[in-house]
């Protein structure tokens, strides 16, 4: 991954051996995968279990994570440059102009995490990529036309909502199918995919921006009838060695002494080439969002997998909880016991500390509130379903014992 990103950065700086660096990175990544698979087949200890990638939900999840970070990275290099070079904002003004993106991203992540309910994570991920793509697509035509950051508020809010939905769902979707004993390496792969996506988005958007700027400035200069031929050659030679995004104020300070019509022509060419290069750079997050949207349709075809009940998968048979009804920050113990009994299959639950003075028993035939809640909760599950779930847990336990015995041999 490092070789791929390094190759893009060298291309961005106009260096040599770009194709060689990209090839070395790709070959190194393929060699690592082949080495891991070979050690896995020989039943040797591996740095990373390649079996993680056999689950379609996991591969779809890390693909979505990488594409989400490419979208974010590409936007985070193009938008600040637009605000500082085209609108000539300072760092504080540019940061405040981007606040709608970050604030709505944070708010959407919190709301989606709490209010998702029974909605499918894949459906929320699809909406997230759709909103992010629509927001970026709305910014692209505004780049050469707006003179204030206020025009970007609505597209930035839409993009932030989309990215917030993705942040709230992608990690859980990716790690849900992974067993507890492999969750750490799965989380590492997920984090590496996100880091690579962010680096790739930043490098690719920056490289395309500078390449487009150099190409557009050169061709617009050659087509100009105002700039003298000798100065056209100087501009072409300078752009070939060092292309740089500059505001009109910065460029005007460097071309003083030229005839007024030449200065005006150069500034007009700079504005046009700069806007075009920023638009092309924003295509990186737009394409990444589109690919993420396509990947989300694949997620929709896959079954949803809820995170496993860790206590039962760890082989626990009995769990107890303390009773502290006077602590408002604690859950009610009896309600918690009822919920756990309904959500698990073989786990037995009880209290290990019971506050008797505050838990007066009911008399007569009227059941206590927690007893009624317990009965209603458990009654929602048919007996046949509970029996099948117990059989499934028993099968998983036997498979776990077989894996442990094989590992010991």
Secondary structure, 3 states (H helix, E strand, C coil): CHHHHHHHHHHHCCCCCHHHHHHHHHHHHHHHHHHHHHHHHCCCCCCCCHHHHHCHHHHHHHHHHHHHHHHHHHHHHHHHHHHHHHCCCCHHHHHHHCHHHHHHHHHHHHHHHHHCCCCCHHHHHHHHHHHHHHHHHHHHCCCCCCCCHHHHHHHHHHHHHHHHHHHHHHHHHHHCCCCHHHHHHHHHHHHHHHHHHHHHHHHHHHHHHHHHHHHHHHHHHHHCCCCCHHHHHHHHHHHHHCCCCCCHHHHHHHCCCCCHHHHHHHHHHHHHHHHHHHHHHHHHHHHHHHHHHHHHHHHHHCCCCCCCCHHHHCCCCEEEEECCCCCCCCCCHHHHHHHHHHHCCCCEEEEEECCHHHCCCCCCCCCCHHHHHHHHHHHCCCHHHHHHHHHHHHHHHHHHHHHHHHHHC
